[in-house]
Amino acid sequence: MKKTLVLLLILAVAGGIFAQDGEFSWSGGVDIGAIIDLNNEDAAGDTEVLIGPDGNIKGHVDLGYTLGGLSLGVGFAADYWDEDDGDVTGASIGLSADYTADRWGAHVEMDLFGVDSILSEGPTSLWGYYTFLDGGIRFDVSHKGGGNGIWAVSDIVLGEFHDAWDRLDGNTGIQFTFGLIEGLSFGFQFPFGGDDAFIDRPFVDNFFKNMLLGASFESGAIGVSFMLGLWPVVVSGDDKVEAEIHVGFSFAINDAMSVNADLLADVGNAAEEAYAAFGLGFNFAADPLSAGVTIKFLDFTDKFDGRWLSLEPSVGYQINDAVSVGLALTFGKGLGDGNKDAGHLEVNPTLSWAVADGASMNFGWTLGYDLDAGEVDANNITMGFSWSF
């Protein structure tokens, strides 16, 4: 009953706002999927069919309203169905608001209530920014989300170790971005959270040992970037700093072909965390054919006998306006002294059918083979049915 009253109150307030001149929008979608695991059987000896998070069962409806610099949103979402108790185990109503002015902007987002509680424990996203010199300088302050960093023109191996390293996503902190010269962006950020972020040291010392510097330059077909991250860590009881560098490169050969590469290395004094990785990618896209290949060389210093070479080619073909097919291969091989026998091969053909505008079906098969054990370790058929409106 309480949840119903709260929802009615919100809708009543929203109705008063929406009555003003503005623009109203809405969207939604339903996704139903399943994974048939041909490599495993349940207790009765039947082929196991996985649904839920891995099967991608969810639905959502989002309502939006804009008036000047203000944007309001209300979202209704159900994540997946739990077969064991027949209940919706992930459901929520989310609220969001953005305001953009000439020299600043702010964002707040939260889940109003879920299955077991009326109010959430706090915002899921909360941040704001200021701009100076006609937008050439931007200052972000974030509790969760936000940030304006654009300092990675390639993230092949960066994504293996960090998620959105050049942004404040998931971190509390501040960020300065300078873009006074066309094509050039540089700046720095100071996260205020994370493991070992604040240990026993003076504030100023702590502040400057937990930061990231970044810069990128893009002109025409060429892009280059550089980042240096400093993270305080405790190793064997000692206060140390893990320093990481990332260098990225991208080049558009022509309208259809491009190449990118990046290097990530640990150069700090936290020896137990040391590593170096290199990635190279090539992409081709000219309808109806697309193709690409990615090469990853992880831990090529062999610091922990962990050298690993990964080769990932893929190809796709658009048969007609509705049907497309794809094939992806993943081959990984251990090269270090401690993992030279390890290896894995995976094949993944896919078929996509756009039944109509906003409605599609997707089918795939994943076959994985463990080279060390000499056996199939994955044999899955995936099915996905989607509707968006």
N, C-alpha and C positions, 0 to 999 in steps of 0.2 A: 504494500500500500504506500509506504514512504517513497519508494522508488517512483511509483506512478505520479505522486504529487510533485516530486522534484522535477520530473520530466515535463509535466503539464505547466509548471511555473516557467521553466526554461522556454518552452514553446510559446508561451504567452508573451514573455519579454521579447523573444526573437520576432514574434509577429508584429509587435509594436515598432521594432527597428526596421523590419522588412517593408512596413507600410510606407516608409519614406522612399523618395526617388533613388533608385539604384538599380543594380543588375543582379538577377538571381540565376543561379546555375545549379545543376545537379548531375550526378553520375553514379554508377554502381556496377556491380559485377558479381558473378558466381563462378567458382572454380571447383570442380569435382574431379578427383584423380585417384588412381590406385597403382600400386606396384605389385606385380605378381612375381614372387621370388621362386624361380624354378630350381634354385640351388638349396632350398631348405624346405622342410616339411614340419607341420605342427605335430602335436602329440598323437593325433589320430592317423598320421601318415599322409595327410592331404597337403597339397601344395599351398604354401602360405601366401595369403593376400594381405598386403599392408595398406591400411588407410590411415587417416589422421594427418599429423604434420608431414610425414614423408609422402603421403599421398596427395597433399595439397588440397584439403577440403576447407573452403572458406567462402564467405559472402560479405558484401559490404555495400552501403549506400552512403554517399557523401553529398551534403547540401552546402552550397556556397552563396555568399552575398557580398557584393562590393559596392562601396559608396565613397567616391573620392579616393583618398589614400588608405581607407579602411577595408580590410577583407576579413569576413567571418566565416567559420566553417563548423558544421556539425556532422559527425560521422558515426554510422551504426555498423558494427562489425561482429561477425561470428566466425571463429577461427576453424574449429573442426568438431566432428561428432565422435563421442567416445562410445564404442560399442559395448563396453563392459557394464556401464550403468545407464546408458541411453540418454545421457544428459549432454547439453552443449557445454563443453569444458573451457571454452575461451570466447567470451563475449564482452563487448564494451560499447559505451557511447563516448566518443571523443569530441572535445571542443577545441577550436583553434582560433586565433586572432592575429592578424598582421596589420601594422600601420606603417606606411611609407610617406615620409615628408621630404622636403627639399634637401635637408642635410642630415637626416637620421631615419632610422627604421627600427622596429621592434617586433618580436614574435613571441607568443606564448601558446602552449599546447598541453592538454592534459586529458586523461581518461576520467570521465565523470563518475562512472561506476561500472563494476563488472558483475560477476556472478555472486560473489560473496560480500561485497562492500558497496556502500553508497558513494563515498568519496574516495578518490585515489590518494595515495601516499604523497603525491607531489607532482610537479610538472614533468612531462615526458620530454619537453623541449622548451627552453627559455633563454632568449638572447636578445641583444640589441647592438646597434652600431651608430657611429657618427661619421660624417664625411667632411673633408676640408679641401680647399683649393679646387673647387668645381669637381669634386669626386676623385681628385688625384691622390688623396690620402684618406685612408679608412681606418677607423679604430673600432674593433669589436670587443665586446665583453659578453662572456657566455657562461651560463650555468650548465646547460646541456644543449648540444647542437650548435649550429651557426658557424661562423668563420668564413673568411674570404680568400684563403690560400689557394693559389693556382700554380704551385711550384713543382709539379711533376708532369713532364710531357710524355713520360713512359713509366708504366708501373707493373711490368711483367714480373719482376722479382720483388719489387716493393710490396705488392699485394700478398706475397707469400709470408711476410713477416709483420706487416702493419696494415691497418684499416684506416684509410683516409688520413695518412700521416700529416699531410699539409693542411689539414683543417682542424677545427676545434670540436668536431663531432665526437660526442661521448666524453668530452673533457670540460672541466670548469677552468676558465682562464681568460687571458686577454691576447689580442693579436693586432699588430700594426701592419698594414699593407700599403705600399707606395707604388703608384702607377702613373707618375708624372711624365714619363717618356713612352711614346707609343710602342707597344710590343714588349716593353720591359715591366716586369713586376718583381718586387722584392720586399722582404719584410721579416718579421720575427714574431714568435708567440711564446707565451709563458703559461704552460698548463699549471693548474693549482691542485690537481688530483692525480691519482694513480698509485701503484705499488711503490713504496719507498720514496714517494714524492717529497715528503718532508720528514727528514730524520734529524738527529740531534746536531744541528749546526746553526750559526748565526743566520738571521733572516736574509740579509743581502747575499751572503754566500750561497744559501739555499736557492734563492731566486735565480741567480745566474748559472747555477748548475742544473737547472731544469728548464731548458729552453730549446727552441728550434729556430734556425736561420734558414731562409729560403730565397731563391731567385730563379726567374725563368725569363727567357727571351724568345719570342717567336716573330719571325719576319719571313713573309712569303711561304715557301715550302719547308723551311727549316725551323726547328725548335730545339732549344737546349735548356736544361734546368740543373740546379744544384741545391742540395739541402744538407745541413749539418744539425744533428740532434744530440743534445746532451741530456742524459737521464741519470739521476743519482740512484745508486744501488748499494746494497750491503752484500759483500762477498766474504765469506768465512769470518764474519764479525767485523770486517774493515769497511770503512766509508770510502766508496770509490765512485767513479763516474764512467758510465758507459757512453762512449761517443760513436755515433754512426754517421756515415756520409752516404748520400745518394746522388748519382749523376744520371741524367736522362737525356736521350737524343731522339728526335723524330725527323723524318724527311719524306715529303710527298713526291714520289718520282714523277707521277703524272696524275690525272684525274682518277685513274683506276688502281694505281699501285702505290703502296707506301711501306716504309720500313721504320722500325723503332727499336731502341735498345736501352737498357739501364743496368747500372751497377750499384749494388748495396754492400757496404762493408762496415764491420765493427772495428774501430781503431782505438777504443778506449782501454783503460787499464783493468776492466772487469774481465779477466782472462777466461773465466768459465762461460762467458756469453759470446766469445769471439766467433765470427763467421764472415764469409764473403760470398756473394752470389752475383751471377751475371745472366741477363736475359736478352734474347734477340727475337724479333718478330717480323714477319712479312705478310702483307695482306693484299688481296686482289679482289676487286668488286666491279663487275661490268655485266649488268643484266643480260641474260638470266643466270650467269655463272658467278659464283664467289668462291674464294679459296684462301687459305692462309696456313702458316706454319709458325709455331712458337718453340723456341729452344731455351731451356732453363738449365743452368749449371749451378747447383746449389752447394755451398760450402766447399768451393774449390781449393781452399787452403788446407782441407782435410784435417782441420784442427781436432776433430773428434772422430776421425775415421768415418766421416759422414758424407763424403762426396757423392753427389747424385746428379745424373744426367737425365733430363726429361725432354722428350720430343713429342710434339702435339700437332700433327697436321690435320686439316679439316677441309671439306669441300661441300658446297651447297648448290642446288640447281632449282630454279623456279620453272616448273613444268608449264604452268599456265597461271592465270590470275588467282586461282584458288589453291592449287596444290604445289607443294615444294618438298624436296627430299634433301637429306644431308647425311654425311658420314664423317665421324670424328674418330681419330685414333690417338691413343695415349701410350707411349712407351717410356718406361723408366728403368734405369739401370744403376745399381750401386757401383762406385768406382774406388771407394776408400778401402783401406786394409780391413776395416771392421765390418764392411757391408758389401764387399765385392760379389758375393753370391746372390744378393738380393736383386730382384727385378720384377717388373709387372707390365703386362700388356692388356690393354682394354680397347674394345671395339664398340662403337655406339652409332648405329644407323637410326635415322629418324624420318618420320613422315608427318607433314602438317597439312591440314585441310581447312581452308577458310570457307566454311559452309555458306555463310552470308555475312553481311556487314555486321560486325560485333559478335559473331558466333564462330567458334573454331574447335577443331579436334586435333590432338597431337598424340602420336604414338612413337614409342622408341623401344629399342632392345639394347641392353648392356651386357656384354660378355667379357668377363675379366679372367685373366690367367696368371697365377703366381709362378714365376719362372724358377724360383728357388725350390718351392715345394713340388713343382711339376703337376699342379692341379688347378681346376677351375674354381675360383673363389667368388665369382659373381655371375649370375645368370638371371637377369631381371627383364621383365616386360613392363613398360610404363604406359599408362593411358591417362590423358588429361582432356577434360571437356570444359570449355570456357565460354561464358557469355558476358558481354560488357554493354552497358547502356548508359 
